[in-house]
Each structure stands twice: as structure tokens, then as C-alpha cells.
């Protein structure tokens, strides 16, 4: 069913937790409250929730089988910082949480918020990250920083010098708090698919050269602060796998499985 009062279809709004983007402090799994917020029947929203949970559980079992996964070797609380790719209800973080299901000494703290740039993350940094207790952190952000307008000025949300300053701050402060920090390079965006999906936002553009520059910064900062680099962008390029969802912006479940596999090698 289509709801004209929602910016996108209901599954998209729910999947990417747009209540967080709007600033609503509602638990991601409080379906009753979320249905009231979206002004939709609770039964319909619960059906979407159950379908996404089933897909994640199935993908987690496939991932464990493919990796011959034998389980973690020690306790760990992992903080996952990011944007909508992390906040996705079918994200790599949710996949790993499902892989770890039943392991009481393993926790995932999902601190992703849809739409966030590095500046947005810094603005909420203490409340969403530094005041929490965790043993390891990952940073997977930069896609929204790279977004610009499709005009002759070629401006992006965040300039490369600003991105470097922000990413350096995030990385070094996390390294001061915990011994292990994972930095993750970002995937390309398919502008053709993106423009077709987000018709009302068709002035947005993701330039490949900007994303390349952002990934260069991530690699540089990782080397500077001696973080664990998960070069997801390089892995995608070398594997030649289409990891993007139908909107050309977010990861498909296959893309999340690929990233989750890379991260499990580090986390375990």
C-alpha cells in the first residue's frame, strides 16, 4: 500500500530507520510506536519487519556456511559507526549480530544514522559513541559527504579538506578510547539507478572522482593512526560483483554479506 504522507514507500522508510533521521528516539524494534509514528497499520509494519528479519537470518546462515564459521574466540562489544548503509535493517552489522546470535559475550552497538555526513556524526559524537562502552569500533562513512549537485559548480556536501579533518578527528579519538579501530572504504554509487529511484532528488550527483578522493583519505588516515583497514572499495573492484541495491546507493544483501565476511575475519 502507498502512503502519500511518507517520503518513500513504507518498507524503505522502515528499513533505513528514517525515524532516526527525523530525530525520534524510538527503539528500532518497537513496532507499535513506529507504526504510530509512520501512521500505518501495526500489522503491516510487523509483516515488513518479520520479512526483513527472516532474510537476515537466512543470509547469516549462508555466511556461516560459506566461511565455515566456528564461532568467536573471546568476548567483544563492537561499535559500528556510519550512515544509512549501517542503519539498514539488512546491514552488515545486523548480519554479524545474527551470526553471533546465542553468543552472550558478543554485542553489536549499531550507531548508524541515515543521511549522516562526518560533520553530522561529529555533532552527535559523544552521545552516540564516546560515552558508550565498547572494545572495538568501525567507521564506515563518507557517501553522504561525497554527494553533490549536478551543476557546473561541482560542489559536494563536504570538501575533501573538511572530510580529511573530520575523519582524522573521528579516527584518533576512537583510537584514544579503544586499542582496535576498523576503517572501511566506501563503494561507488550508480548515478543512473540513483536518479531513476530518487526522482524528486534528481539534482544530486555522486562523482566517481570525489568518492576516489574520499577513499584515498580513508586509506591515508588509516595508515597515520594505525587502524585496521578493510578496503571494501578495492574488494568490490577486484571481485567485479554488483553490490548495490536497486536504488544504486545502498548495498544489496549480497553487498552486505561481502562486507560482513571481511569484517568477521577481523572481529573474530
C-alpha positions as CSV (number, residue, x, y, z in Angstrom):
1,X,0.0,0.0,0.0
2,X,1.2,3.5,-0.8
3,X,1.1,6.2,1.8
4,X,1.2,9.7,0.4
5,X,2.4,11.2,3.7
6,X,5.6,9.2,3.7
7,X,8.6,10.5,1.7
8,X,9.3,6.9,0.3
9,X,7.5,3.6,0.4
10,X,6.9,2.2,3.9
11,X,9.4,-0.6,3.6
12,X,12.2,1.9,2.6
13,X,11.3,4.2,5.5
14,X,11.3,1.3,7.9
15,X,14.3,-0.5,6.5
16,X,16.6,2.6,6.8
17,X,15.2,3.7,10.1
18,X,14.2,7.2,8.9
19,X,12.8,7.9,12.4
20,X,16.4,8.4,13.5
21,X,17.0,10.9,10.7
22,X,13.9,12.8,11.9
23,X,15.3,12.8,15.5
24,X,12.7,10.4,17.0
25,X,14.1,8.5,19.9
26,X,12.2,5.3,19.4
27,X,13.7,1.8,19.7
28,X,14.2,0.3,16.3
29,X,12.2,-2.8,17.3
30,X,9.2,-1.0,19.0
31,X,6.9,-1.8,16.1
32,X,3.8,-0.4,17.9
33,X,5.4,3.0,18.4
34,X,6.9,3.1,14.9
35,X,3.6,2.2,13.3
36,X,2.0,5.2,15.2
37,X,4.8,7.4,14.1
38,X,4.5,6.4,10.4
39,X,0.7,6.4,10.7
40,X,0.3,3.0,9.3
41,X,-1.3,-0.3,10.5
42,X,0.9,-2.1,13.0
43,X,0.1,-5.4,11.3
44,X,1.5,-4.2,8.0
45,X,4.7,-2.9,9.6
46,X,5.2,-6.0,11.6
47,X,4.9,-8.1,8.4
48,X,7.7,-6.0,6.8
49,X,9.8,-6.4,10.0
50,X,9.3,-10.2,10.0
51,X,10.2,-10.5,6.3
52,X,13.5,-8.5,6.8
53,X,14.4,-10.5,9.9
54,X,13.8,-13.7,8.0
55,X,16.0,-12.6,5.1
56,X,18.8,-11.6,7.6
57,X,18.6,-14.9,9.4
58,X,18.9,-16.8,6.1
59,X,21.8,-14.7,4.9
60,X,23.6,-15.2,8.3
61,X,23.3,-19.0,7.9
62,X,24.6,-18.9,4.4
63,X,27.5,-16.6,5.5
64,X,28.4,-19.0,8.3
65,X,28.4,-22.0,5.9
66,X,30.5,-20.2,3.3
67,X,33.1,-19.1,5.9
68,X,33.0,-22.5,7.7
69,X,32.3,-20.3,10.8
70,X,33.2,-21.9,14.1
71,X,32.3,-19.0,16.4
72,X,34.1,-16.2,18.2
73,X,37.1,-16.9,20.4
74,X,36.6,-14.2,23.0
75,X,34.1,-11.6,24.3
76,X,33.7,-8.4,22.3
77,X,31.5,-5.3,22.2
78,X,31.7,-3.7,18.7
79,X,30.6,-0.2,17.9
80,X,29.6,0.3,14.2
81,X,29.5,4.0,13.2
82,X,28.1,5.0,9.9
83,X,25.2,6.3,7.8
84,X,22.2,4.6,6.2
85,X,24.3,1.7,4.9
86,X,25.0,0.8,8.6
87,X,21.5,1.8,9.8
88,X,19.9,-0.6,7.2
89,X,17.9,-3.4,8.8
90,X,19.7,-5.8,6.4
91,X,23.1,-4.3,7.0
92,X,26.5,-6.0,7.6
93,X,26.1,-5.1,11.3
94,X,22.7,-6.8,11.5
95,X,24.2,-9.8,9.7
96,X,27.0,-10.1,12.1
97,X,24.7,-9.7,15.0
98,X,22.7,-12.6,13.6
99,X,25.8,-14.7,13.1
100,X,26.7,-14.0,16.8
101,X,23.2,-14.9,18.0
102,X,23.4,-17.0,21.1
103,X,26.9,-15.7,21.9
104,X,26.1,-13.8,25.1
105,X,29.6,-12.3,25.3
106,X,29.3,-10.7,21.8
107,X,27.5,-7.4,21.3
108,X,26.9,-5.1,18.3
109,X,26.2,-1.4,19.0
110,X,24.6,0.0,15.8
111,X,25.4,3.7,15.8
112,X,24.4,4.3,12.1
113,X,22.0,7.1,11.2
114,X,20.6,7.6,7.7
115,X,21.8,10.7,6.0
116,X,24.8,11.3,8.2
117,X,27.9,13.0,6.9
118,X,31.1,13.1,9.0
119,X,30.0,16.5,10.3
120,X,26.6,15.1,11.5
121,X,28.4,12.2,13.2
122,X,30.7,14.6,15.0
123,X,27.8,16.7,16.1
124,X,26.2,13.7,17.9
125,X,29.5,12.1,18.6
126,X,29.6,11.9,22.4
127,X,26.0,10.8,22.8
128,X,26.2,8.2,20.1
129,X,29.7,6.9,20.5
130,X,32.3,8.1,23.0
131,X,30.0,7.8,26.1
132,X,29.3,4.1,25.3
133,X,31.3,1.1,26.5
134,X,32.9,-0.9,23.7
135,X,36.1,-2.8,22.9
136,X,36.4,-2.2,19.2
137,X,34.9,0.4,16.7
138,X,34.4,0.6,13.0
139,X,33.9,3.7,10.8
140,X,32.0,3.3,7.6
141,X,31.0,6.8,6.4
142,X,31.7,9.2,3.5
143,X,29.0,8.5,0.9
144,X,26.8,11.4,2.0
145,X,29.9,13.6,2.3
146,X,30.6,12.9,-1.4
147,X,27.1,13.8,-2.6
148,X,26.9,17.0,-4.6
149,X,24.7,18.9,-7.0
150,X,24.5,18.2,-10.7
151,X,25.5,21.7,-11.9
152,X,28.6,23.5,-13.1
153,X,29.9,24.3,-9.6
154,X,30.5,20.6,-8.8
155,X,30.2,21.2,-5.0
156,X,30.0,18.3,-2.6
157,X,28.4,18.2,0.8
158,X,31.8,18.1,2.4
159,X,35.0,19.3,0.8
160,X,38.0,16.9,0.7
161,X,40.0,19.0,3.2
162,X,36.9,19.1,5.6
163,X,36.5,15.3,5.2
164,X,40.1,14.7,6.0
165,X,39.9,16.9,9.1
166,X,36.7,15.2,10.3
167,X,37.8,11.7,9.5
168,X,41.1,12.3,11.3
169,X,39.3,13.5,14.4
170,X,36.9,10.6,14.5
171,X,39.8,8.1,14.0
172,X,42.2,9.5,16.5
173,X,39.6,10.0,19.2
174,X,38.4,6.4,18.8
175,X,42.0,5.2,18.9
176,X,42.5,7.0,22.2
177,X,39.5,5.1,23.6
178,X,40.0,1.6,22.3
179,X,43.0,-0.3,21.0
180,X,41.4,-1.5,17.8
181,X,39.6,0.7,15.2
182,X,38.5,-0.5,11.8
183,X,38.3,2.0,8.9
184,X,36.3,1.0,5.8
185,X,36.4,2.4,2.3
186,X,33.1,3.3,0.7
187,X,31.6,1.8,-2.5
188,X,30.8,3.7,-5.7
189,X,27.3,4.9,-6.4
190,X,25.4,4.1,-9.6
191,X,24.1,7.5,-10.6
192,X,21.8,6.2,-13.3
193,X,20.0,3.9,-10.8
194,X,20.0,6.6,-8.1
195,X,18.4,9.2,-10.4
196,X,15.7,6.8,-11.5
197,X,14.9,5.8,-7.9
198,X,15.0,9.2,-6.2
199,X,13.2,11.2,-8.9
200,X,12.4,14.1,-6.7
201,X,16.1,14.5,-5.8
202,X,17.5,14.2,-9.3
203,X,19.7,17.2,-9.0
204,X,22.0,15.1,-6.7
205,X,25.1,13.5,-8.1
206,X,27.9,11.3,-6.8
207,X,31.1,12.0,-8.8
208,X,33.4,9.0,-9.1
209,X,36.5,11.2,-8.6
210,X,35.1,12.5,-5.3
211,X,34.5,9.0,-4.0
212,X,38.0,8.0,-5.1
213,X,39.4,11.0,-3.2
214,X,37.4,10.2,-0.1
215,X,38.8,6.6,-0.2
216,X,42.3,7.9,-0.6
217,X,41.8,10.0,2.6
218,X,40.4,6.9,4.5
219,X,43.5,4.9,3.5
220,X,45.8,7.8,4.4
221,X,44.2,8.3,7.9
222,X,44.2,4.5,8.5
223,X,47.9,4.4,7.9
224,X,48.5,7.5,10.0
225,X,46.6,6.2,13.1
226,X,47.5,2.5,12.5
227,X,43.9,1.3,12.2
228,X,42.7,-1.9,10.6
229,X,41.8,-1.0,7.1
230,X,39.0,-3.0,5.4
231,X,39.4,-1.9,1.8
232,X,35.8,-2.6,0.8
233,X,36.1,-0.4,-2.3
234,X,39.1,-2.3,-3.6
235,X,37.4,-5.7,-2.8
236,X,34.4,-4.7,-4.9
237,X,36.5,-3.6,-7.8
238,X,38.6,-6.7,-7.8
239,X,35.6,-9.1,-7.4
240,X,33.6,-7.3,-10.1
241,X,30.4,-8.0,-8.2
242,X,27.3,-5.7,-8.3
243,X,26.9,-5.0,-4.6
244,X,24.4,-2.1,-5.0
245,X,20.6,-2.3,-4.3
246,X,18.0,-1.1,-6.8
247,X,18.4,2.5,-5.7
248,X,22.1,2.5,-6.8
249,X,23.1,4.0,-3.5
250,X,22.7,1.4,-0.7
251,X,24.2,-2.1,-0.6
252,X,22.2,-5.1,-1.6
253,X,22.0,-8.0,0.8
254,X,24.8,-9.6,-1.3
255,X,26.9,-6.5,-0.7
256,X,26.3,-6.6,3.0
257,X,27.3,-10.3,3.0
258,X,30.6,-9.4,1.3
259,X,31.4,-6.7,3.8
260,X,30.3,-8.8,6.8
261,X,32.6,-11.6,5.7
262,X,35.5,-9.2,5.5
263,X,34.7,-7.8,8.9
264,X,34.3,-11.2,10.6
265,X,37.9,-12.0,9.6
266,X,38.9,-9.0,11.7
267,X,36.4,-9.2,14.5
268,X,37.0,-12.9,15.2
